[in-house]
Amino acid sequence: MLSRSAALRPAFRAAVAQSQVRSYAVLSQDHSALSYVRRGDQPEVAAKAHNTVSKTSHGITIASLDNLGPVSTVALVVNAGSRNDTADAPGVAHFFKNTVIRNTPGDNIVRTVRETELRGDTLYSAHTREQIVIASDFLRDNLVDAVPLLFENLFNSHFYPYEFLHTRPAVIEQATASLADPTTKVLDSLHQAAFRTGLGNSLFATAPAAKALKRADLEAFAAKYFTADRIAVVGAGVSHEDLKPLVEEAVAKFADRIAKGSAATVAPSKFRAGEIRIEAGPKAQSHYAVAFPSVAHTDAKYPAALVLRAILDGTKRLKWGSGSGSAGALASAATPKTTVSAFEAGYTDAGIIGFYVQGAADEVKGVASKSVAAFKALASKVTDDALARAKKSAIVDAEAALSRDVQVQEIAKSVFATGKVLTTADLAAAINKVTVADIQKLAKDATAAKPAVVAYGNLLKLPYSDELSV
């Protein structure tokens, strides 16, 4: 409530005296202050959205989260990504992602793109280490157009040689451009150092990998992993009652191309300490990433991992603030020329947590060593104030990260893992239950292991992992 302090009634003034009052100077003719009466913490989350999970008669999962807004997103998500690449066909998930949207029987890609544009919709594909996604954003009324379009592309059996050959240069260009970014290169290499295979597989089909792939490799990948138990239709901003009959109709149309069972098994990825060093020349900016083992997103302790990252995190939370912030445990390790930030990644059966140093090569060793010490210190001491701040930061960061494309991926992750939609309200409730003891145990378990390390830059100046006193 905003009101003039001088205009407060005596009875109300007594009540205000017991509340927390903050005064802010504002521009006005009399230069008086405005008072804001704080009536305690706001609700943790907004009203619950409608979320529903069901299965088609063919075994495909349908999950929807309806926030009653005007814009909808529907995605077909396959529970297979770069971790499912094989030694004989590395990069097949990345290549497949680029071929999902193509000519369909009786139609062509030009018409598909043009009609999508005329409706004001989007159509795109993506892939992660554990998913391949084809999705569309549209106004709610266009649901009847979006669902058939997604199915027609994902289960398109027509794949001509010229389409395969036309895709290869684009895949190579994407991989080259992505890996030219030092941060992307370092984080991709960090997974390789941490897991070697599986989750350690590169997200990208590099030029040698893409040139070695054949159409048969893509067809084998689809036959093995595009099965009913590994496919979810995810809708955000969609009524489940409207979505389900459209999916049932589409599944019936393509039933002969969807295997009901799945014999595909995926070996679990285990954290293994390792080190990768990438020479970038004497003038290159230094990048140095250190990762410790964490927990999977399916683990009950995963909310504690999100809070631990927020306790560590030294990244700025203001546009013009320090590059390493001031509140996180890692902030004291940074220098004016070298920043450090925390990261966390949780997968189905494993996870990593650590920090990323960027800046002057001469300072990397000192910043990294201090960061390790700060991380280890959390195993024995976490203040209540730091925990309270980190919980709020973790909730805000989790919500802020949910762009429309990420939201459907997160819904699919939770549905594949638990059969339920994990909303941000559920995550916020779990985060608020995290205790100091949870954080200390997670920090202790993580730092007890040898880390995975990637160094990028002038390798003559960057430290080896055994120089960090971990």
Secondary structure as UniProt FT lines:
FT   STRAND          2..4
FT   HELIX           5..7
FT   HELIX           10..17
FT   STRAND          20..25
FT   TURN            29..30
FT   STRAND          33..38
FT   STRAND          50..55
FT   TURN            57..58
FT   STRAND          61..66
FT   STRAND          71..78
FT   HELIX           82..84
FT   TURN            87..88
FT   TURN            90..91
FT   HELIX           92..99
FT   TURN            105..106
FT   HELIX           109..119
FT   STRAND          124..127
FT   STRAND          132..139
FT   HELIX           140..142
FT   HELIX           143..154
FT   HELIX           161..179
FT   HELIX           182..195
FT   HELIX           198..200
FT   HELIX           207..212
FT   HELIX           215..225
FT   HELIX           228..230
FT   STRAND          231..236
FT   HELIX           240..253
FT   HELIX           255..257
FT   STRAND          275..279
FT   TURN            282..283
FT   STRAND          286..294
FT   TURN            297..298
FT   TURN            300..301
FT   HELIX           302..312
FT   TURN            319..320
FT   TURN            323..324
FT   TURN            329..330
FT   HELIX           331..333
FT   TURN            336..337
FT   STRAND          338..346
FT   STRAND          351..359
FT   HELIX           361..377
FT   TURN            378..380
FT   HELIX           384..400
FT   HELIX           404..418
FT   HELIX           424..432
FT   HELIX           436..447
FT   STRAND          452..457
FT   TURN            459..461
FT   HELIX           465..467
//
